[in-house]
Amino acid sequence: MLLDFVEMLKVIFLGIVEGITEWLPISSTGHMLLVDEFIRLDMTDSFKEMFFVVIQLGAILAVVLLFWKKMFPFQFKDKTQPVIRKDIFSLWFKVVAACIPGAVVTLLFDDYVDAHFHTPLVIAAALIFYGFAFILIENWNKKRKVRVESLNDITYQTAFLIGLFQVLAIIPGTSRSGATIIGALLIGVSRVAAAEFTFFLAVPVMFGWSLIKLIKFGIAFSAQELCVLGLGCVVAFAVSVVVIRFLMGYIKKHDFKVFGWYRIILGAIVLGYFAL
């Protein structure tokens, strides 16, 4: 067998964690690194470093499936007449503008961050800090009027500013979606538009980051490693479909404070555990 039963269960569990935490603003990388402290895959450290990133491709495919009509600019009124959606092209150009800050910082500092910041203490501190940030920002927003209601209302300037906030996600425990949503809320973007822009932004960012990790690893896999990657991505995809649908329904009626409290509680537990 390529994987024994116990290792298969570990991969399935990691896929579930990825599918849940990638889209909720609670840090997927932070959770994956913490889970690895207790449920260690029987793989090399270099493979696991790559796996914790590339497994996100499964989660990304869920976004493409659910938002295909909003993401694909070439649509058809009938089987023969293609229609080019200029608004979707414009949105993708804004996504590219938002990607620039994160791409530059990741290329410059990814190795340094991997070597020095992937620790339980850093993850716990980031979980707690941004947990409080969510609560404070949501309380502040009660007195403010939303300035950007929908995706189409997002300007290039707003997109770039959101991209600057996404840079914060290079620190494990921050959450890529969390940093993006916090930035969007501060700028005055509605919760729904902030979440949807986060999904759009995730596609090139996570494909690019996965490609970097694959190149660093060498793109040469054993049969067992391919099995681990494939199973993890499939599980992450299936769970992500459910979680994205839940999140979009939830934020139409609720704010993000519950995720802030979750982050604070989890961060405190992590600090308490590793301080003992």
SULPEGI-V447580 format. One record per residue. N is the residue number from 1. SS is DSSP state (@ for helix, = for strand, . for the rest). NEAR is the number of other C-alpha atoms within 12 Angstrom. D_CENTER is the distance of its C-alpha to the mean C-alpha in Angstrom with 2 decimals. Layout:
((N	SS	NEAR	D_CENTER) (N	SS	NEAR	D_CENTER))
This chain:
((1	.	10	32.31) (2	.	15	29.25) (3	.	24	27.51) (4	.	15	29.43) (5	@	11	28.63) (6	@	16	27.17) (7	@	24	24.76) (8	@	27	23.72) (9	@	21	23.04) (10	@	27	20.87) (11	@	40	18.74) (12	@	31	18.57) (13	@	29	17.59) (14	@	43	14.73) (15	@	41	13.57) (16	@	35	13.91) (17	@	38	11.99) (18	@	46	8.96) (19	@	41	9.49) (20	@	35	9.95) (21	@	36	7.54) (22	.	46	4.17) (23	.	46	5.51) (24	.	42	7.94) (25	.	46	7.81) (26	.	48	9.13) (27	.	43	7.22) (28	@	41	6.54) (29	@	48	8.40) (30	@	42	10.91) (31	@	41	11.65) (32	@	42	12.09) (33	@	36	14.36) (34	@	34	16.21) (35	@	24	16.80) (36	@	27	18.19) (37	@	17	20.69) (38	@	15	22.25) (39	.	21	21.60) (40	.	22	22.04) (41	.	34	21.76) (42	.	21	25.04) (43	.	24	23.66) (44	.	16	24.01) (45	@	16	21.83) (46	@	21	21.08) (47	@	29	19.96) (48	@	28	17.68) (49	@	28	16.05) (50	@	33	15.43) (51	@	43	14.62) (52	@	42	11.73) (53	@	40	9.97) (54	@	40	11.78) (55	.	46	11.21) (56	@	49	7.80) (57	@	40	10.40) (58	@	37	11.59) (59	@	43	8.59) (60	@	40	8.84) (61	@	32	12.53) (62	@	33	12.24) (63	@	41	11.01) (64	@	26	13.88) (65	@	23	16.23) (66	@	25	15.77) (67	.	23	15.75) (68	@	19	18.16) (69	@	16	20.92) (70	@	26	18.96) (71	@	30	17.44) (72	.	25	20.55) (73	.	21	23.26) (74	=	18	26.14) (75	=	19	27.41) (76	=	14	30.80) (77	.	11	33.35) (78	.	8	35.30) (79	.	8	35.28) (80	.	8	36.96) (81	.	10	35.76) (82	=	13	32.36) (83	=	16	30.98) (84	=	17	28.80) (85	.	19	26.52) (86	@	17	26.75) (87	@	21	24.41) (88	@	25	21.55) (89	@	18	22.56) (90	@	24	22.62) (91	@	30	19.12) (92	@	31	17.84) (93	@	25	19.95) (94	@	29	18.33) (95	@	39	14.84) (96	@	28	16.56) (97	@	28	17.98) (98	@	37	14.71) (99	@	38	13.45) (100	@	27	16.66) (101	@	26	16.23) (102	@	37	13.02) (103	@	29	14.70) (104	@	21	17.86) (105	@	24	16.66) (106	@	28	14.65) (107	@	20	17.80) (108	@	15	20.06) (109	@	19	18.62) (110	@	26	16.19) (111	@	19	19.19) (112	@	15	20.45) (113	@	20	17.32) (114	@	24	17.16) (115	@	13	20.84) (116	@	17	21.10) (117	.	26	18.05) (118	.	30	16.67) (119	.	27	19.01) (120	@	33	19.10) (121	@	27	20.71) (122	@	27	18.09) (123	@	40	15.27) (124	@	38	17.62) (125	@	30	18.56) (126	@	41	15.09) (127	@	43	14.41) (128	@	33	17.82) (129	@	30	17.87) (130	@	43	14.85) (131	@	37	16.07) (132	@	28	19.31) (133	@	32	17.77) (134	@	37	16.34) (135	@	26	19.79) (136	@	23	21.79) (137	@	27	20.07) (138	@	31	20.39) (139	@	18	24.01) (140	@	19	24.68) (141	@	26	23.37) (142	.	16	25.99) (143	.	11	28.59) (144	.	17	26.93) (145	.	15	27.02) (146	.	23	23.96) (147	.	22	24.48) (148	=	25	21.97) (149	.	23	22.12) (150	.	21	20.47) (151	@	34	18.42) (152	@	26	21.80) (153	@	23	22.72) (154	.	34	20.08) (155	.	28	22.12) (156	@	22	21.48) (157	@	19	22.05) (158	@	32	19.54) (159	@	41	16.87) (160	@	29	17.78) (161	@	32	17.77) (162	@	44	14.22) (163	@	41	13.39) (164	@	30	15.44) (165	@	34	13.44) (166	@	38	10.21) (167	@	34	12.49) (168	@	32	12.43) (169	@	41	9.05) (170	@	42	11.19) (171	.	40	12.72) (172	.	39	11.42) (173	.	43	11.24) (174	.	46	10.11) (175	.	42	6.40) (176	@	44	4.73) (177	@	44	4.85) (178	@	49	7.96) (179	@	43	9.50) (180	@	49	9.31) (181	@	49	10.79) (182	@	45	13.25) (183	@	37	14.41) (184	@	44	14.93) (185	@	41	16.82) (186	@	31	18.94) (187	@	33	19.91) (188	.	32	21.01) (189	=	36	18.56) (190	.	35	18.75) (191	@	40	16.10) (192	@	30	16.00) (193	@	33	15.88) (194	@	44	13.15) (195	@	41	10.87) (196	@	37	12.17) (197	@	46	11.82) (198	@	44	8.10) (199	@	42	8.19) (200	@	40	10.77) (201	@	43	9.30) (202	@	41	6.36) (203	@	33	9.46) (204	@	29	11.48) (205	@	38	9.12) (206	@	34	7.78) (207	@	25	11.35) (208	@	27	12.88) (209	@	31	11.29) (210	@	29	12.18) (211	@	22	15.56) (212	@	24	16.22) (213	@	29	15.71) (214	@	27	17.88) (215	@	17	20.49) (216	@	19	20.69) (217	@	22	21.15) (218	.	14	23.79) (219	.	18	22.82) (220	.	13	25.60) (221	.	21	24.89) (222	.	16	27.29) (223	@	13	27.61) (224	@	23	26.09) (225	@	28	22.99) (226	@	22	22.57) (227	@	23	23.03) (228	@	36	20.35) (229	@	36	17.76) (230	@	26	18.96) (231	@	31	19.09) (232	@	39	15.65) (233	@	35	14.13) (234	@	31	16.53) (235	@	34	15.77) (236	@	41	11.95) (237	@	36	12.91) (238	@	31	15.52) (239	@	33	13.71) (240	@	39	10.78) (241	@	30	13.70) (242	@	25	15.17) (243	@	28	12.30) (244	@	37	11.43) (245	@	24	15.20) (246	@	18	15.62) (247	@	29	13.23) (248	@	28	14.94) (249	@	16	18.24) (250	@	20	17.67) (251	.	25	16.86) (252	.	17	19.93) (253	.	12	22.09) (254	.	17	20.34) (255	.	32	18.60) (256	.	39	15.65) (257	@	30	18.16) (258	@	23	17.91) (259	@	35	14.40) (260	@	34	16.05) (261	@	25	18.87) (262	@	27	16.84) (263	@	39	15.20) (264	@	30	18.76) (265	@	23	20.37) (266	@	30	18.08) (267	@	35	18.41) (268	@	24	22.15) (269	@	22	22.44) (270	@	31	20.84) (271	@	23	23.19) (272	@	15	26.10) (273	@	16	25.59) (274	@	18	25.30) (275	@	12	28.01) (276	.	7	30.48))
